[in-house]
């Protein structure tokens, strides 16, 4: 036993034991070879946006099949209310619905789309949306500027997926006011 723990042979034996232990550990530890996209519940942000916004908030009637809602951000600065709702699409791309009553409206649209260049229009459910494309970021955007707010559907998703998201949007009813406790 003394020969195995001394000199070059001892070093090689210790290295072999360590590598065998690491190999055994990797063999018995469960591993996933697929990516995991965290799913979030955006219902609270949706209700708060509908309650606080001066405009008619829109959200998907239901999450599109095989899409995962993965981000939601509601901000209020003074009287300006902005809500961003992000998804991982079926094709594992990103799509985002951003809406705000920020002024100037064109500034919000340009910032969300990362461009002020309109490349065309697209009819979705009888509603005209501006198409914008920024090739260096591989970002496509659909923009709708309304009298009191702006809606932008944007991301790395293709036009078909962005159009499906835009087409799924519907008005969110305002929550009923709760009576004050007395």
C-alpha positions as semicolon CSV with decimal commas, in nm:
position;residue;x (nm);y (nm);z (nm)
1;X;0,000;0,000;0,000
2;X;0,292;0,232;0,069
3;X;0,398;0,228;-0,298
4;X;0,052;0,347;-0,409
5;X;0,063;0,658;-0,193
6;X;0,413;0,782;-0,270
7;X;0,586;0,938;-0,569
8;X;0,459;0,946;-0,926
9;X;0,247;0,635;-0,880
10;X;0,076;0,789;-0,578
11;X;0,002;1,107;-0,771
12;X;-0,138;0,912;-1,068
13;X;-0,348;0,690;-0,839
14;X;-0,493;0,997;-0,656
15;X;-0,572;1,164;-0,989
16;X;-0,745;0,848;-1,112
17;X;-0,956;0,826;-0,794
18;X;-1,061;1,193;-0,828
19;X;-1,152;1,155;-1,196
20;X;-1,348;0,837;-1,120
21;X;-1,540;1,018;-0,845
22;X;-1,622;1,311;-1,078
23;X;-1,731;1,070;-1,353
24;X;-1,957;0,883;-1,111
25;X;-2,105;1,211;-0,989
26;X;-2,181;1,325;-1,347
27;X;-2,332;0,987;-1,428
28;X;-2,582;0,989;-1,141
29;X;-2,670;1,363;-1,145
30;X;-2,986;1,439;-1,349
31;X;-2,913;1,666;-1,643
32;X;-3,142;1,841;-1,884
33;X;-3,036;1,891;-2,243
34;X;-3,324;2,129;-2,319
35;X;-3,346;2,496;-2,235
36;X;-3,600;2,608;-1,979
37;X;-3,792;2,929;-2,026
38;X;-3,942;3,053;-1,699
39;X;-4,319;3,109;-1,714
40;X;-4,463;3,409;-1,532
41;X;-4,816;3,502;-1,429
42;X;-4,885;3,850;-1,563
43;X;-5,244;3,878;-1,436
44;X;-5,157;4,120;-1,155
45;X;-4,972;4,358;-1,390
46;X;-5,260;4,327;-1,638
47;X;-5,520;4,417;-1,373
48;X;-5,309;4,703;-1,239
49;X;-5,248;4,839;-1,589
50;X;-5,621;4,827;-1,665
51;X;-5,700;5,001;-1,335
52;X;-5,439;5,280;-1,356
53;X;-5,407;5,356;-1,729
54;X;-5,614;5,637;-1,878
55;X;-5,634;5,436;-2,202
56;X;-5,791;5,100;-2,293
57;X;-5,523;4,841;-2,211
58;X;-5,498;4,544;-2,447
59;X;-5,371;4,192;-2,377
60;X;-5,386;3,856;-2,555
61;X;-5,729;3,693;-2,517
62;X;-5,533;3,381;-2,432
63;X;-5,167;3,285;-2,456
64;X;-5,096;3,150;-2,802
65;X;-5,031;2,773;-2,821
66;X;-4,674;2,676;-2,722
67;X;-4,591;3,037;-2,628
68;X;-4,454;3,116;-2,282
69;X;-4,514;3,450;-2,110
70;X;-4,173;3,527;-1,960
71;X;-4,167;3,895;-1,865
72;X;-4,403;4,167;-1,752
73;X;-4,318;4,520;-1,650
74;X;-4,565;4,788;-1,545
75;X;-4,435;5,139;-1,484
76;X;-4,611;5,459;-1,387
77;X;-4,434;5,793;-1,403
78;X;-4,671;6,072;-1,309
79;X;-4,981;6,012;-1,518
80;X;-4,797;5,804;-1,782
81;X;-4,863;5,430;-1,762
82;X;-4,656;5,182;-1,965
83;X;-4,693;4,804;-1,971
84;X;-4,459;4,560;-2,145
85;X;-4,546;4,192;-2,178
86;X;-4,287;3,953;-2,325
87;X;-4,317;3,602;-2,466
88;X;-4,095;3,320;-2,585
89;X;-4,267;3,207;-2,905
90;X;-4,327;2,858;-3,039
91;X;-4,019;2,902;-3,261
92;X;-3,815;3,003;-2,952
93;X;-3,792;3,367;-3,053
94;X;-3,888;3,678;-2,854
95;X;-4,207;3,882;-2,892
96;X;-4,312;4,181;-2,682
97;X;-4,629;4,387;-2,653
98;X;-4,554;4,738;-2,528
99;X;-4,822;4,998;-2,473
100;X;-4,814;5,344;-2,323
101;X;-4,973;5,685;-2,318
102;X;-4,624;5,840;-2,314
103;X;-4,590;6,165;-2,505
104;X;-4,482;6,217;-2,772
105;X;-4,637;5,897;-2,898
106;X;-4,400;5,873;-3,194
107;X;-4,105;5,885;-2,954
108;X;-4,235;5,583;-2,763
109;X;-4,300;5,392;-3,087
110;X;-3,955;5,477;-3,226
111;X;-3,781;5,370;-2,903
112;X;-3,967;5,037;-2,878
113;X;-3,913;4,959;-3,248
114;X;-3,552;5,089;-3,242
115;X;-3,626;5,276;-3,563
116;X;-3,845;5,555;-3,694
117;X;-3,852;5,413;-4,049
118;X;-4,188;5,272;-4,158
119;X;-4,134;4,998;-4,416
120;X;-4,499;4,922;-4,492
121;X;-4,839;4,848;-4,343
122;X;-5,014;4,526;-4,247
123;X;-5,385;4,466;-4,196
124;X;-5,457;4,248;-3,891
125;X;-5,821;4,183;-3,806
126;X;-5,920;4,488;-4,011
127;X;-5,678;4,718;-3,828
128;X;-5,380;4,884;-4,001
129;X;-5,042;4,842;-3,830
130;X;-4,718;5,008;-3,939
131;X;-4,437;4,764;-4,020
132;X;-4,087;4,859;-3,911
133;X;-3,769;4,655;-3,951
134;X;-3,422;4,704;-3,810
135;X;-3,194;4,456;-3,986
136;X;-2,883;4,501;-3,770
137;X;-3,083;4,393;-3,462
138;X;-3,302;4,143;-3,653
139;X;-3,600;4,325;-3,500
140;X;-3,942;4,344;-3,658
141;X;-4,213;4,572;-3,518
142;X;-4,580;4,636;-3,569
143;X;-4,688;4,981;-3,449
144;X;-5,036;5,122;-3,393
145;X;-5,061;5,486;-3,284
146;X;-5,404;5,562;-3,142
147;X;-5,539;5,901;-3,026
148;X;-5,466;5,835;-2,657
149;X;-5,190;5,572;-2,657
150;X;-4,949;5,361;-2,864
151;X;-4,923;4,982;-2,900
152;X;-4,605;4,819;-3,031
153;X;-4,564;4,447;-3,099
154;X;-4,194;4,384;-3,151
155;X;-3,913;4,131;-3,125
156;X;-3,698;3,881;-3,306
157;X;-4,005;3,671;-3,394
158;X;-4,101;3,655;-3,761
159;X;-4,383;3,861;-3,913
160;X;-4,626;3,569;-3,889
161;X;-4,572;3,528;-3,514
162;X;-4,587;3,903;-3,448
163;X;-4,907;3,926;-3,652
164;X;-5,057;3,638;-3,452
165;X;-4,974;3,819;-3,127
166;X;-5,116;4,149;-3,255
167;X;-5,429;3,966;-3,373
168;X;-5,480;3,808;-3,031
169;X;-5,494;4,143;-2,851
170;X;-5,827;4,247;-2,705
171;X;-5,938;4,516;-2,459
172;X;-5,895;4,434;-2,091
173;X;-6,197;4,532;-1,883
174;X;-6,131;4,771;-1,596
175;X;-6,151;4,595;-1,261
176;X;-6,450;4,689;-1,050
177;X;-6,373;4,949;-0,788
178;X;-6,351;4,806;-0,440
179;X;-6,542;4,993;-0,170
180;X;-6,331;5,167;0,093
181;X;-6,317;4,994;0,428
182;X;-6,475;5,201;0,704
